[in-house]
Amino acid sequence: MVSSLKEAMFFESLPSGDVRCGLCAHRCRIAPEKTGFCRVRKNIGGILYSLNYGFVSSEAIDPVEKKPLNHFLPGTTTYSLGTFGCNFKCLNCQNHRISQPADSIYSAMGKGGGPTRFGEIVTPEEVVRRARLLDSKSISFTYNEPTVWYEFVYDTAVLAKKCGIYVIVVTNGYMTPEAFDFLAPYIDVYRVDLKSFSNDFYEKVASARLEPVLASAAKAKNAGLFVETVTLFIPGENDSPAESEALASWIFQNLGNETPVHLTAFRPHFKMDHLPPATAEMLEQRRRLFTAAGLKYVYLGNVESDFQNTWCPNCGRLLISRRFYFGENAGLERNGHEFVCSGCGEKIPVFYPLDSGF
């Protein structure tokens, strides 16, 4: 009988019968028959179980630029999938129906019987098979937070690595150091949200803390993973010039000036639908602050802009043009293992296998 119930990784059984989860920075202490903050990890008889192993809520073939990722395999598709649950409670979550779903969905998890009306249960082997069948160079764990799907993400990533398929995690960055270290050898990309540079914002809007997010992003960079960041600007909440300058400075110092940075415009949604949308003008102003801090590749999202394209930071030549998310080579040349601007020879940090024609 197919089930999405699996013993969890990274937990400690306590003498009281409680368990301590060590997967994310909440480090929940969970009483018997209760779940943690994410609601998909349950204490059953003093053992912590994942309730959503292989439980797929959403899947699609996406342009990799939709993650968004602009410097990793541009112009390719990625097999994207997600489950239910999250270790954040973002008030503006665009995928709240799967990240913060109704109790009936959680109650369906961990039970036998295969696919349900809420989703489909699959194996890591099936995920890799689908990625190959669909000719995707990568698998993306996205739509909800991959950390709360850790066991399935790990098993799939190990198999994908053996099969030569790249693995992308689109994450809020709240994984513990020990969980990150165990997974890192099997993933290639850490596309991390830096929602704000204010701990107050994280507590108010996401029910989380800033410091673990910054620590994990820096850890991913130091581990040699490909890192791109996203910040969604919400008017009156995280869009002050001072905060933007501080965030840009942190990225420059800790992730490097070649890190692709995506600044995206808020649209009213979920529990923040009373706020005004972010404007293109405000986003362009913030982009100038980020470039003034020394960051070379700053992109704008959710607005019409030429800065969805990649431009040479040295001579200004158009390098990668994008339309409907798909990237197309407009001015890159390969120089051995590297790409350079065909106009001035500037080295451009774009990853693509040597056997590709990009």
TANOR-V752001 format. One record per backbone hydrogen bond with DSSP energy under -1.0 kcal/mol. NH is the residue of the N-H (numbers start at 1). CO is the residue of the C=O. If there is no record, write none. Layout:
nh: (NH;NH)
co: (CO;CO)
This chain:
nh: (6;8;12;14;17;19;20;21;22;25;27;30;33;34;36;39;42;43;44;47;49;50;51;53;55;56;57;58;60;62;64;66;67;73;76;78;79;80;81;82;85;89;91;93;98;99;100;105;106;107;109;111;114;116;120;122;127;128;129;130;131;132;133;134;135;136;139;140;141;142;144;149;150;153;154;155;156;157;158;159;160;161;162;163;164;165;166;168;169;170;171;176;180;181;182;183;184;186;187;188;189;190;191;192;193;194;202;203;204;205;206;208;214;215;216;217;218;219;220;221;222;223;224;225;226;229;230;231;233;237;238;244;245;246;247;248;249;250;251;252;253;254;255;256;259;261;262;263;264;265;266;271;272;275;278;283;284;285;286;287;288;289;290;291;292;293;294;295;296;299;300;301;309;310;312;316;319;320;321;323;326;328;330;331;333;335;338;340;341;342;345;348;350;351;356)
co: (50;48;20;18;14;30;12;28;10;174;24;19;43;31;41;36;49;34;47;44;42;6;40;4;52;120;82;82;80;78;76;63;64;351;73;62;138;60;140;58;98;206;205;90;95;95;96;102;102;103;106;108;2;119;56;54;123;124;125;126;127;128;129;130;132;131;166;79;168;81;142;146;147;149;150;151;152;153;154;155;156;157;158;159;161;160;137;139;189;141;191;23;176;177;178;179;180;183;184;167;167;226;169;228;171;230;198;199;200;201;202;202;210;211;212;213;214;215;216;217;218;219;221;220;188;260;192;262;264;234;234;240;241;242;243;244;245;246;247;248;249;250;251;251;256;297;229;299;231;301;233;91;269;272;266;279;280;281;282;283;284;285;286;287;288;289;291;290;257;261;307;263;306;320;317;312;310;310;328;326;323;321;319;319;340;338;335;333;346;331;341;339;348;71;353)
